[in-house]
Each structure stands twice: as C-alpha cells, then as structure tokens.
Amino acid sequence: MKRPLAMIWAEGFLDRVAAERLAKELGLRIEGAVKDAGGIDRFWELLDKYNKAAEQCGLVFALADHDGVDCAGPKLAAKLRSRHRDLILRLSVAELESWLMADHESLGEYLRVSPSKFPEEPDKVKDPKRTLVDLAAKSSKPAIRAGMAPKAGHSTNRGPEYTLIMEQFVRQYWMPFRAAERSPSLKRAIVALRAASA
C-alpha cells in the first residue's frame, strides 16, 4: 500500500495545482492541507515549518521553481539545515512551465499551436513562462491569444487569463508521465515521489 501525502506546500497557485495533479497521476492520496505560498520568498521562509510537519505527520510534497535559487546546493543548505526524509522537496527546472511545455502534444492541442513549435528540451529554456506566452500568442484561437498574451502597453509579462487557462490545462489535459520523457527534472520528481511513497 502506498504511503499517503500528509500535505502539499507549493510556491504558487499553479505549482499547487500541478503538485495535486502529479500526486493524483501517481495514485497518491492527500490526507491534509494543500497550500501555496503566493511567492518564492514566502515559500522558503516557511519551508522549515513544513519540514517539521514532515517529521511529525508524514510525507510532505514541497514544489517550487528552480529559478528562485541561484545555486541550489548551497542555498538549500542555508535555508534548510536538516531536511527530514519525509519532506519531498522538488524544484522544477527552470519553472513549472518547463514541465507543462514538456507535454507538447497535449499543450499544443489545447492552445491550438503546432506541437512542433515547442522546445524539445524545455528544462534548458531560460525563461519558460515567456516562451509559453510567446507560443500562445501564435494560437489559432483568438480567446487563447487574448487571454495568454499581455496587452500592448502593459508592464505585465502575461495576459489577464493566463492562470485560469493554464489551470484548466493542468487539471484536465496535462500528462505528467509523457511530459517526463522531455523533462529530466520532472522525471526526477516522479522518481522521488514514487520512492518516498513506496
């Protein structure tokens, strides 16, 4: 019988949705809270609290973007001096959007963009969110273009419906196992979750 997740702690809203989806695909039950920090600074600030929760309650899946950590090893050591074995801390490389673009077939169909236009190695893309927005701007569907791409003259780097559109994709269409074939960091996360829950 697989060990359940006591809780999920994620950097942002979409990270939380993706963590839930990943747990579901792996057949893991989530017994407790599913929360997001609303930003990378808050994520690291409270990570020690969730490390202690892992010690007391069981498996805690913590997910954040790698781009918030300049040098993963030393930074992690400074932020979390003693990680409990039941804290499954994973960093998507470079951002969650790398994992989402890795399922280029599903995302291409969903955004109405040719799958051939997606990067073959999304983990190596320096600004995955920007890349995803630029691809969506070429969609054959006007609602996708309007929702995903920023409006001219606005300082934001994404459109007004970005989160809503991508949430629907993650919940209904994203296939993590297929995405893991093109994203080594996602594949490592799957391996880590499987090992911890065994």
trRosetta pair geometry for C-beta under 8 A, 3 or more apart (Angstrom, degrees):
i j d omega theta_ij theta_ji phi_ij phi_ji
2 27 6.3 128 13 109 160 99
2 28 6.1 -114 139 -104 137 68
2 29 7.6 142 92 10 107 86
2 197 4.7 17 -168 155 96 108
2 198 7.1 -41 -120 -100 71 28
3 58 6.7 -158 174 -172 114 119
3 59 5.7 120 125 -20 116 132
3 196 7.2 -94 64 135 129 68
3 197 4.6 -147 53 -147 84 58
3 198 7.5 -10 5 47 100 20
4 28 6.4 133 -138 -177 49 77
4 29 4.1 -46 -120 77 109 95
4 30 6.8 174 -179 -89 98 16
4 31 4.8 81 130 -30 138 109
4 58 7.1 44 77 129 75 148
4 59 7.0 -171 103 45 41 118
4 197 7.8 69 -71 -137 11 106
5 8 6.3 30 150 -56 141 82
5 23 5.8 -55 -8 -133 146 138
5 28 5.4 64 -20 151 102 122
5 29 7.0 -167 26 92 74 46
5 30 4.8 -21 69 -109 110 68
5 31 6.8 -177 83 14 52 77
5 32 7.6 -115 121 35 73 85
5 58 7.7 168 -163 116 25 106
5 59 4.9 -87 -120 101 53 110
5 60 7.2 99 -167 -108 85 26
5 61 5.4 -34 -136 -8 132 110
5 197 7.6 -43 -59 -94 74 117
6 31 5.8 -36 -125 59 40 109
6 32 5.0 14 166 11 58 129
6 53 6.7 -172 112 149 135 99
6 54 7.1 169 44 -109 136 51
6 57 4.0 123 -160 127 152 109
6 58 4.0 143 -49 69 119 92
6 59 5.5 154 1 62 85 53
6 60 5.7 -44 62 -70 104 71
6 86 7.8 46 6 155 126 125
7 30 7.3 76 -115 -166 29 93
7 31 7.7 -71 -57 69 58 72
7 32 4.0 -52 -72 86 89 116
7 33 4.7 13 -132 60 117 72
7 34 6.8 -166 -162 -76 70 43
7 35 7.2 3 176 11 115 95
7 50 7.3 -123 88 -140 122 102
7 53 6.5 -30 37 142 133 141
7 57 7.1 35 -4 103 104 145
7 60 5.3 -3 64 -120 84 86
7 61 7.7 -152 102 33 45 70
8 16 6.5 122 123 -143 122 75
8 19 4.8 147 -161 124 133 134
8 20 6.5 -127 14 -68 172 71
8 23 7.0 -106 -74 -31 130 145
8 30 6.4 -32 -21 -134 108 130
8 33 7.5 -130 43 110 63 58
8 34 4.5 17 51 -128 111 76
8 35 7.0 168 90 30 68 53
8 60 7.4 165 -94 -164 25 63
8 61 4.9 -19 -114 68 77 98
8 62 7.7 162 -164 -82 51 38
8 63 7.5 -10 -170 9 96 105
9 35 5.8 -4 -112 70 63 93
9 36 7.7 139 -167 -102 44 35
9 37 7.3 52 179 -45 85 96
9 43 7.4 137 151 -143 97 82
9 46 7.4 -140 -163 107 135 110
9 47 7.4 151 124 -112 144 62
9 50 4.5 -58 -16 -108 163 160
9 60 6.2 15 4 175 109 108
9 61 7.4 170 30 88 64 49
9 62 4.6 -14 72 -108 100 83
9 63 7.7 160 89 22 53 62
10 13 7.9 123 100 -92 125 8
10 15 3.8 176 178 111 119 104
10 16 4.0 -166 45 -71 143 66
10 18 7.8 138 -133 53 148 86
10 19 5.2 -151 -74 -5 126 141
10 35 7.3 -180 28 98 74 47
10 36 4.5 -36 76 -107 92 85
10 37 7.0 -143 96 2 44 82
10 43 7.5 -53 144 -114 28 119
10 62 7.2 178 -81 -156 42 47
10 63 4.7 -10 -116 63 86 93
10 64 7.0 162 -163 -72 53 59
11 15 4.7 66 47 20 83 165
11 36 6.7 -6 87 -159 25 93
11 37 5.7 -45 -145 41 34 112
11 39 7.0 -48 180 152 80 10
11 40 5.5 1 -148 -88 118 62
11 43 4.5 -29 -109 -69 68 152
11 63 6.7 -95 -2 108 86 64
11 64 3.9 103 -52 -121 119 78
11 65 6.0 -77 39 1 170 79
11 68 7.2 169 -129 1 144 153
12 15 4.9 98 53 9 68 107
12 16 7.1 -123 104 -8 36 90
12 36 5.4 41 179 180 13 133
12 37 7.1 -56 -68 58 44 75
12 38 6.6 75 -117 -120 65 19
12 39 6.8 59 -82 -67 91 32
12 96 7.9 -118 56 -7 109 143
13 16 5.7 -56 -155 31 31 113
13 17 6.6 28 152 -17 66 104
13 36 5.3 -164 -78 54 40 167
13 38 7.8 38 -40 -97 82 57
13 163 6.4 35 85 -158 133 127
13 167 7.5 -38 136 -87 108 117
14 17 5.4 -49 -147 36 39 112
14 18 6.2 38 153 -18 68 105
14 96 5.7 160 114 100 110 159
14 163 6.4 -131 -57 -138 107 82
14 166 5.9 -2 -121 112 132 123
14 167 6.5 -120 -105 -80 81 74
14 170 6.7 152 -159 -23 83 156
15 18 5.7 -56 -147 39 30 110
15 19 6.2 33 153 -22 65 106
15 36 6.3 130 66 -123 97 118
15 63 5.0 -173 176 107 107 108
15 64 6.6 21 -152 -103 160 36
15 65 7.4 -111 -84 -40 131 78
15 92 7.5 -148 -120 2 100 131
15 96 5.3 -137 -88 -71 75 142
16 19 5.7 -53 -146 34 29 112
16 20 6.5 31 154 -18 63 104
16 34 6.0 116 -170 160 107 95
16 35 7.0 -110 -114 119 132 16
16 36 4.1 -94 -43 -58 129 113
16 63 7.8 170 -79 61 38 116
17 20 5.8 -55 -153 35 30 112
17 21 6.4 31 150 -20 64 108
17 167 5.5 -141 -104 -134 173 80
17 170 4.9 95 126 100 115 144
17 171 6.3 -67 -174 -60 115 88
18 21 5.5 -54 -146 37 34 113
18 22 6.2 36 154 -22 66 105
18 63 7.1 -136 85 133 104 159
18 96 5.7 -179 1 -155 161 122
18 99 6.7 94 -165 93 145 140
18 100 7.5 -97 -102 -66 130 96
18 170 5.3 -88 -82 -151 71 137
18 174 7.4 -52 -121 103 83 166
19 22 5.7 -52 -146 35 30 112
19 23 6.4 32 154 -19 63 105
19 34 7.6 176 91 -151 114 104
19 61 5.7 160 -168 120 118 123
19 63 4.7 -165 -78 9 119 144
20 23 5.8 -56 -151 36 30 111
20 24 6.3 31 152 -20 65 107
20 30 7.0 -43 -126 -33 80 157
20 34 6.0 37 -79 -150 111 149
21 24 5.6 -55 -150 35 31 113
21 25 6.4 31 153 -20 66 105
21 170 5.4 -137 -27 164 156 89
21 171 6.5 -137 -83 -102 118 40
21 174 6.1 47 154 74 156 121
21 176 6.8 155 124 -40 100 121
22 25 5.8 -53 -147 35 31 110
22 26 6.4 20 155 -10 64 110
22 176 5.3 113 -110 -93 77 163
22 189 7.1 -34 -168 128 154 122
22 190 7.3 -129 -165 -90 110 78
22 193 7.0 171 143 -31 112 170
23 26 5.9 -66 -150 44 29 105
23 28 4.3 -87 -167 68 83 113
23 30 5.8 62 135 -56 155 107
23 61 6.6 -155 -73 12 116 165
23 193 7.4 -137 -99 -162 64 143
24 27 7.6 39 179 -71 32 25
24 28 7.4 -87 -64 50 22 71
25 175 7.9 132 -119 -153 143 48
25 176 5.0 170 57 36 168 124
25 177 6.7 -160 166 -29 133 94
26 190 7.0 -179 -83 -145 121 81
26 193 5.7 -79 -104 122 175 129
26 194 6.5 -137 -149 -77 125 77
26 197 7.2 114 141 41 127 157
28 193 6.9 -92 -39 172 151 115
28 197 5.6 -92 -105 -120 115 159
30 34 6.2 24 167 -64 149 111
31 58 7.8 38 41 67 135 138
32 57 6.8 12 -32 164 155 146
37 40 7.5 100 91 -91 135 13
37 42 3.9 172 176 99 107 103
37 43 3.9 -155 19 -69 163 68
37 45 7.8 139 -152 43 131 94
37 46 6.5 -178 -110 38 113 123
38 42 5.8 18 62 47 83 151
39 42 5.0 82 67 17 88 103
39 43 6.8 -144 100 -15 43 91
40 43 5.2 -52 -147 30 35 120
40 44 6.6 26 161 -12 68 102
40 64 6.2 101 -121 -163 84 124
40 65 6.8 -69 -88 47 120 98
40 68 3.7 -154 -149 -132 153 155
41 44 6.3 -61 -155 38 29 101
41 45 6.2 33 150 -26 64 112
42 45 5.2 -53 -142 34 34 119
42 46 6.3 9 167 0 68 110
43 46 6.9 -81 -155 46 20 90
43 47 6.4 41 152 -57 62 99
43 62 7.8 132 -172 -173 101 105
43 64 5.1 123 153 -94 158 131
43 68 7.7 74 57 107 133 163
44 47 5.5 -31 -144 -8 35 122
44 64 7.9 41 -56 -92 78 172
44 68 7.7 -155 -36 137 120 127
44 79 5.1 -71 -163 -149 107 139
46 49 4.8 -40 -172 29 75 122
46 50 6.5 67 135 -16 84 99
47 50 5.7 -60 -153 42 40 106
47 51 6.2 49 147 -27 70 102
47 62 6.4 79 -132 -158 95 157
47 79 6.4 42 57 150 139 110
47 80 5.7 -74 118 -74 124 117
47 89 7.5 48 -158 -109 124 127
48 51 5.2 -46 -147 31 37 120
48 52 6.6 38 152 -18 64 99
48 79 7.9 -143 -49 159 93 68
48 80 6.3 -175 -83 -111 75 77
49 52 5.9 -55 -157 35 31 109
49 53 6.5 34 144 -22 64 104
50 53 4.9 -42 -144 32 43 119
50 54 6.6 52 151 -25 64 94
50 60 5.2 177 173 162 97 153
50 62 5.9 123 115 -79 146 124
50 87 6.7 111 123 -123 87 114
51 54 5.7 -46 -155 27 33 114
51 55 6.9 35 145 -18 60 102
51 60 7.6 -138 -90 63 28 144
51 80 6.0 157 -66 -146 150 114
51 82 7.8 127 164 89 141 64
51 83 6.1 -107 -131 -130 122 57
51 84 5.4 143 -175 8 78 101
51 87 5.0 -26 -116 -65 67 154
52 55 5.5 -50 -155 32 39 116
52 56 6.4 21 153 -7 69 110
52 84 7.7 132 -88 -19 23 138
53 56 5.9 -66 -144 47 32 101
53 57 5.2 -19 175 22 73 120
53 60 5.5 90 95 -69 105 145
54 57 6.9 -66 -108 55 18 80
54 58 7.0 -73 -151 100 52 19
54 59 6.8 13 -136 -137 91 18
54 60 4.1 -102 -77 14 95 114
54 84 4.5 169 97 80 115 130
54 85 8.0 -169 145 69 124 41
54 86 4.0 176 177 93 100 94
54 87 4.1 -129 -18 -62 168 76
55 84 4.5 -137 -67 -102 84 157
55 86 6.9 164 -72 45 34 117
57 60 7.3 76 74 -56 108 101
58 86 5.8 -130 -176 -174 32 145
59 86 5.1 -117 -90 -171 46 94
59 88 6.4 15 -164 -11 93 113
59 196 5.8 121 -120 144 120 119
59 197 6.5 18 -86 -86 168 78
60 86 6.4 78 14 130 77 86
60 87 5.2 -17 66 -115 104 65
60 88 6.8 -176 87 25 48 74
61 88 4.8 -20 -109 69 62 114
61 90 7.5 -15 -167 14 82 109
61 193 6.8 22 -109 -108 122 106
62 87 6.2 2 3 -174 122 92
62 88 6.7 164 24 81 69 55
62 89 4.7 -15 70 -107 113 69
62 90 7.2 157 85 24 60 62
63 90 5.4 -12 -108 70 75 92
63 91 7.8 158 -156 -93 53 29
63 92 6.9 41 -173 -25 98 99
63 96 7.9 72 152 -91 116 107
63 189 7.7 46 -110 -139 106 139
64 68 6.2 -68 157 44 118 132
64 69 7.9 94 108 -25 122 111
64 90 8.0 161 31 90 58 51
64 91 5.7 -26 77 -112 77 74
64 92 7.5 -147 104 18 30 81
65 68 5.3 98 79 -5 91 99
65 91 6.7 38 150 -164 17 81
65 92 5.6 -45 -113 62 54 92
65 94 6.7 35 -176 146 98 54
65 95 4.5 -5 -132 -118 124 62
65 96 6.2 -82 -83 -23 93 74
66 69 5.9 -73 -164 44 52 101
66 72 6.7 -36 -147 -80 96 117
66 91 4.1 96 -79 152 78 116
66 92 6.3 -129 -12 83 89 40
66 93 4.6 14 9 -97 150 64
66 94 5.3 -100 68 -143 105 49
66 95 7.5 -116 38 -62 74 39
66 185 7.2 -92 -33 -137 136 157
67 94 4.6 62 -57 166 102 98
67 95 5.6 -19 2 -64 125 86
69 72 5.0 70 125 -96 132 62
69 75 4.8 180 -156 84 96 151
69 76 7.0 23 -149 -51 145 83
69 91 6.5 -60 23 -128 135 153
70 75 6.4 131 48 -53 74 141
71 74 5.2 14 107 41 115 105
71 75 5.6 139 72 -18 66 103
72 75 6.1 -76 -141 46 18 106
72 76 5.8 15 171 -19 64 115
72 91 6.6 -144 -121 33 124 161
73 76 6.2 -67 -150 35 18 106
73 77 6.5 15 158 -17 60 110
74 77 5.6 -57 -147 36 32 114
74 78 6.4 28 157 -17 66 107
75 78 5.8 -59 -150 37 31 108
75 79 6.1 18 157 -11 67 113
76 79 5.8 -62 -139 44 30 104
76 80 5.9 -34 180 41 69 101
76 83 8.0 -13 165 -47 107 133
76 89 7.6 141 -142 121 124 148
77 80 7.4 -83 -126 64 15 62
77 81 7.0 49 180 -114 58 48
78 81 7.8 3 -147 -75 17 74
80 83 5.2 51 139 -72 123 90
80 89 7.5 -179 40 -59 169 166
83 87 5.4 -115 -171 64 91 126
83 89 6.6 -86 -143 3 140 132
84 87 4.9 96 63 -7 83 101
85 196 7.8 176 154 -124 78 98
86 196 7.0 124 -132 -164 52 116
88 192 5.6 143 -153 138 105 111
88 193 6.0 81 -175 -91 158 65
88 196 5.2 -110 -77 -4 121 168
90 185 7.7 133 -179 170 99 89
90 188 7.3 164 -134 104 110 92
90 189 4.2 70 -151 -112 156 103
90 192 6.3 170 -76 62 114 148
91 185 7.1 -72 94 -166 65 128
92 95 6.1 17 104 158 112 18
92 96 4.9 89 69 -86 164 47
92 98 5.9 166 162 52 100 108
92 99 5.2 -75 -142 -25 125 118
92 185 5.8 122 -146 121 42 132
92 186 7.1 27 -125 -72 88 78
92 189 7.6 -14 -84 -44 71 147
93 98 5.9 -72 95 79 49 165
93 123 4.5 38 101 -152 107 95
93 183 7.6 164 62 -166 89 94
93 184 7.6 -17 52 73 134 84
93 185 3.8 156 18 -43 104 156
94 98 5.9 120 27 -40 54 137
94 123 7.2 125 -26 -163 64 51
94 125 6.8 -125 17 83 112 65
94 126 6.6 26 3 -151 163 28
94 127 7.6 -52 78 -84 139 24
94 128 5.9 171 56 -11 90 110
95 98 5.7 129 60 -10 56 93
95 127 8.0 24 1 -158 132 37
95 128 4.5 -155 50 51 105 120
95 129 5.7 -40 96 -35 162 93
96 99 5.7 -53 -167 33 51 111
96 100 6.4 44 142 -18 76 105
96 128 7.8 -167 68 96 40 140
97 100 5.3 -54 -143 39 42 113
97 101 5.9 40 158 -18 73 105
97 122 7.8 -132 122 -179 68 125
97 128 3.7 167 87 130 108 112
97 129 4.8 162 -9 -77 155 57
97 131 7.3 152 132 60 132 94
97 132 4.7 -113 -165 -22 130 143
98 101 6.1 -57 -144 40 26 106
98 102 6.6 40 151 -36 59 103
98 122 4.3 155 -156 137 71 104
98 123 5.3 87 180 -90 137 47
98 125 6.3 -179 -102 48 94 105
98 128 4.5 -104 -57 -90 71 157
98 183 6.0 129 140 -123 92 123
98 185 7.0 41 107 49 135 128
98 186 7.8 -162 111 -36 92 107
99 102 5.6 -46 -156 16 31 120
99 122 7.6 -166 -47 104 19 137
99 176 7.5 -4 176 -125 110 81
99 179 5.8 66 -178 152 66 140
99 183 5.4 133 -109 163 57 173
99 185 7.3 -95 -74 86 95 100
99 186 4.6 126 -122 -78 100 125
100 103 6.7 -61 -171 36 39 96
100 107 6.1 105 155 -85 83 140
100 132 7.1 34 86 -108 120 144
100 166 6.9 -12 -143 -156 165 108
100 169 7.0 69 -157 115 121 129
100 170 6.8 -66 -107 -83 114 91
100 174 6.2 -67 -128 -114 77 125
100 179 7.3 -44 -118 -127 16 147
101 104 6.3 24 173 -83 61 77
101 107 6.2 -94 -116 60 42 167
101 118 5.3 -180 -174 -160 96 117
101 119 6.5 38 142 42 136 91
101 122 4.4 156 86 -112 113 145
101 125 7.6 6 67 17 156 152
101 128 6.4 -145 4 -159 135 107
101 131 7.1 2 -82 105 161 118
101 132 6.0 -129 -67 -86 115 100
101 135 8.0 123 -118 18 115 159
102 122 5.0 -120 -67 31 76 137
102 123 7.8 31 -77 -38 120 81
102 178 7.9 163 127 113 87 67
102 179 3.7 91 96 -165 106 83
102 180 7.1 81 136 -52 143 20
102 181 7.5 157 169 59 106 61
102 182 4.1 179 -154 78 88 103
102 183 3.8 -65 -86 -29 157 113
102 186 6.2 -147 46 12 164 149
103 106 4.6 -11 145 37 113 112
103 107 5.6 116 93 -17 80 99
103 174 5.6 143 42 -149 157 66
103 175 5.1 144 -130 51 137 77
103 176 7.5 -65 -54 -79 129 24
103 178 5.3 81 -117 91 91 104
103 179 3.9 -54 -47 -73 87 97
103 182 7.9 -178 -58 39 34 120
104 107 5.9 -62 -133 49 28 104
104 108 5.5 36 165 -27 67 112
104 115 4.5 107 140 -159 97 92
104 118 3.8 -166 -127 65 116 150
104 182 7.1 19 -12 27 106 168
105 108 6.0 -54 -142 33 20 111
105 109 6.6 16 159 -13 57 108
105 115 5.1 10 -96 -111 47 150
105 178 7.1 -63 37 150 117 145
106 109 6.0 -61 -152 38 29 108
106 110 6.1 26 154 -19 66 112
106 169 7.6 131 135 -168 104 96
106 173 4.8 164 178 156 117 99
106 174 6.2 158 105 -105 148 33
106 175 5.6 147 -29 5 147 100
106 178 7.4 118 -13 77 116 141
107 110 5.5 -55 -141 39 33 113
107 111 5.9 13 165 -3 69 111
107 113 7.8 -23 129 56 79 107
107 115 7.7 115 69 -109 75 82
107 118 6.9 95 81 -86 120 149
107 169 6.5 51 -112 -168 77 139
107 173 7.6 140 -76 116 49 123
107 174 7.6 32 -64 -99 90 76
108 111 6.4 -65 -138 48 23 95
108 112 8.0 83 166 -95 53 2
108 113 5.2 -105 -142 81 68 71
108 114 6.0 -23 -161 147 125 15
108 115 3.5 -116 -8 -72 165 69
108 116 8.0 77 -121 5 154 46
108 117 7.4 136 -116 43 113 91
108 118 6.3 -109 -66 -24 106 123
109 112 7.5 18 -176 -75 28 42
109 115 7.5 -1 -34 -56 71 105
109 173 7.8 -148 78 -167 106 140
110 169 5.1 100 155 -114 163 105
110 173 5.3 145 -73 97 133 168
111 135 6.8 57 123 124 156 101
111 136 5.3 -99 -157 -109 130 79
111 139 5.2 -109 162 -98 81 118
111 141 7.5 -151 175 35 42 118
111 144 5.4 134 -155 -164 67 148
111 148 7.5 19 -136 -37 112 163
111 169 7.9 1 -50 -92 86 140
112 139 4.6 81 75 -163 96 90
112 140 4.4 -111 153 46 120 85
112 141 4.2 118 26 -12 152 104
112 144 6.0 175 36 14 107 156
113 117 5.8 -87 160 55 103 134
113 118 7.7 107 112 -52 116 90
113 135 5.2 89 175 166 168 95
113 136 6.8 -99 -38 -94 140 38
113 138 5.8 85 -119 86 109 95
113 139 5.4 -70 -57 -93 91 67
113 140 7.6 171 -76 -4 48 79
114 117 4.9 96 76 -11 89 103
115 118 5.8 -43 -167 13 52 115
117 135 6.0 148 119 -131 119 106
117 138 7.2 -115 169 79 169 146
118 122 7.3 -24 167 -72 98 110
118 135 6.7 36 -89 -121 72 157
119 122 5.0 129 81 -84 111 62
119 124 7.4 -144 160 63 137 88
119 125 5.3 163 26 -61 170 121
119 131 6.7 -13 -18 174 123 151
120 182 6.7 -127 179 -146 48 117
121 124 4.4 24 120 16 111 118
121 125 7.6 163 101 -31 66 78
121 182 6.9 -145 -105 -176 38 85
122 125 5.4 -34 -158 4 52 118
122 128 6.3 63 -177 -116 96 117
122 182 6.3 66 11 132 99 108
122 183 5.8 -33 63 -87 107 98
123 183 5.3 132 -49 -140 105 70
123 184 5.8 -54 -12 36 167 86
123 185 5.4 146 -118 0 126 107
125 128 4.9 104 94 -81 122 73
125 131 5.3 -45 -177 -16 144 158
127 130 4.0 11 132 27 118 120
127 131 6.2 143 95 -22 71 87
128 131 5.4 -57 -145 38 34 114
128 132 6.1 35 158 -21 69 105
129 132 5.7 -54 -148 35 30 111
129 133 6.4 30 154 -18 64 106
129 157 6.9 70 121 121 117 123
129 158 6.9 -67 169 -66 109 122
130 133 5.7 -55 -147 37 31 111
130 134 6.2 32 154 -20 65 107
130 157 6.4 -59 -91 178 84 122
131 134 5.8 -56 -148 36 29 111
131 135 6.5 29 153 -19 64 106
132 135 5.7 -54 -150 35 31 111
132 136 6.3 30 153 -18 65 107
132 148 7.8 -109 135 -173 84 125
133 136 5.7 -55 -147 38 31 111
133 137 6.5 41 151 -29 63 102
133 148 5.8 -174 -132 155 65 93
133 149 5.9 122 179 -104 89 59
133 150 7.2 22 -177 -13 139 84
133 157 6.8 -164 -3 152 169 76
133 158 5.3 -125 -97 -109 133 76
133 159 7.3 160 -141 -9 104 87
133 162 7.3 -25 -99 -114 100 124
134 137 5.6 -47 -153 24 33 118
134 138 7.5 24 151 -13 59 102
134 149 8.0 83 -97 -108 29 101
135 138 6.1 -64 -166 34 38 106
135 139 7.9 69 137 -52 62 79
136 139 5.4 -7 -167 -31 52 116
136 144 5.6 -128 -167 158 93 99
136 145 6.7 171 145 -99 75 44
136 148 3.5 -57 132 110 149 155
136 149 6.1 -167 98 -49 97 83
136 159 7.8 -116 110 6 135 129
136 165 8.0 99 -141 118 146 152
137 145 5.8 74 -142 -137 42 83
137 148 6.9 -132 -58 95 58 104
137 149 4.0 84 -92 -84 94 136
138 145 7.8 148 3 -98 9 103
139 142 7.9 -161 100 -54 103 15
139 144 3.9 -60 109 91 169 128
139 145 5.1 -153 54 -55 102 80
139 148 7.4 95 -8 34 136 136
141 144 4.3 71 82 6 105 111
141 145 7.0 176 89 -10 56 84
142 145 5.6 -57 -148 38 36 111
142 146 6.0 29 159 -15 71 110
143 146 5.9 -56 -141 42 29 108
143 147 5.9 20 162 -13 65 116
144 147 6.0 -64 -138 44 25 104
144 148 5.7 1 173 -1 66 120
144 165 6.8 119 -127 -146 71 148
145 148 6.7 -66 -128 45 17 95
145 149 5.6 -16 -173 12 59 122
146 149 7.2 -51 -105 46 12 90
146 159 6.7 135 143 -160 36 145
146 161 7.5 44 108 21 75 123
147 159 5.0 126 148 117 28 137
147 160 6.5 -88 -141 67 56 71
147 161 3.0 -47 -154 60 104 123
147 162 6.8 169 149 -57 77 43
147 164 7.3 -87 -172 67 128 105
147 165 5.2 122 126 -45 133 135
148 158 6.8 -61 -174 -165 52 84
148 159 4.6 85 104 25 9 130
148 161 6.9 -57 -54 76 48 84
148 162 5.5 94 -129 -100 54 74
148 165 5.9 -76 -72 60 92 158
149 158 7.7 -98 -130 -154 17 44
149 159 4.9 44 53 -55 27 118
150 154 5.2 -140 178 76 103 113
150 156 5.1 -178 -120 89 120 82
150 157 6.1 -92 -44 -159 139 13
150 158 5.9 71 -60 59 89 4
150 159 5.6 -142 -71 -72 35 55
151 154 4.7 70 66 -3 84 127
151 159 7.1 96 -33 -122 70 76
151 160 7.6 19 -23 -26 110 102
156 159 8.0 143 109 -79 123 16
158 162 4.0 12 157 -60 124 160
159 162 5.1 138 60 -50 70 90
161 164 4.8 -62 -166 51 75 115
161 165 5.2 77 132 -28 94 104
162 165 6.1 -65 -148 37 21 106
162 166 6.2 5 164 -6 63 114
163 166 6.1 -64 -142 45 26 102
163 167 5.9 34 158 -27 65 108
164 167 5.7 -51 -144 31 26 114
164 168 6.7 25 157 -17 60 104
165 168 6.1 -58 -159 33 29 109
165 169 6.7 29 147 -19 63 106
166 169 5.3 -48 -148 34 41 116
166 170 6.3 40 155 -19 69 102
167 170 5.9 -56 -148 36 31 108
167 171 6.2 21 159 -13 66 112
168 171 6.0 -60 -141 42 28 106
168 172 5.8 -14 174 15 66 120
168 173 7.8 36 133 6 69 105
169 172 6.9 -84 -137 52 16 85
169 173 5.2 -57 -157 51 59 113
169 174 5.9 78 142 -46 78 94
170 173 7.8 -26 -46 52 8 71
170 174 4.8 -4 -129 -3 45 139
171 174 7.8 68 10 19 19 103
174 179 7.0 -6 -174 -34 89 140
175 178 4.1 32 109 24 117 115
175 179 6.2 155 88 -19 63 89
176 179 5.3 -59 -142 40 32 114
176 180 6.2 42 157 -32 67 100
176 186 6.6 -152 -163 177 85 124
176 190 6.8 151 147 -81 117 121
177 180 5.7 -44 -151 21 31 117
177 181 7.8 43 148 -27 54 91
177 190 7.3 106 -100 -121 65 158
178 181 6.0 -41 -172 10 42 115
179 182 6.4 -74 -167 47 46 93
179 183 5.6 -3 153 17 83 122
179 186 5.6 -40 117 114 102 167
180 183 5.9 -77 -121 62 34 85
180 186 4.7 -132 -101 108 71 104
180 187 4.1 116 -172 -80 101 74
180 190 5.6 -25 -101 -2 150 144
181 187 7.7 102 -67 -73 24 118
183 186 3.9 50 102 14 120 114
183 187 6.5 166 95 -16 64 83
184 187 5.4 -54 -146 36 36 115
184 188 6.4 38 155 -21 68 101
185 188 5.7 -48 -149 33 34 112
185 189 6.6 38 149 -22 62 102
186 189 5.5 -50 -150 32 36 114
186 190 6.5 37 151 -19 66 102
187 190 5.7 -52 -151 34 33 112
187 191 6.4 34 151 -18 65 105
188 191 5.6 -53 -148 37 34 113
188 192 6.2 35 154 -20 66 107
189 192 5.7 -55 -147 37 30 112
189 193 6.3 28 156 -17 65 106
190 193 5.9 -55 -146 38 29 109
190 194 6.3 29 156 -18 64 108
191 194 5.9 -58 -148 37 28 110
191 195 6.2 26 156 -19 64 109
192 195 5.9 -56 -145 37 29 109
192 196 6.2 23 160 -16 64 110
193 196 6.0 -58 -143 39 28 107
193 197 6.1 10 164 -6 65 116
194 197 6.3 -70 -142 45 23 100
194 198 6.4 43 156 -50 62 99
195 198 5.9 -40 -152 1 28 118
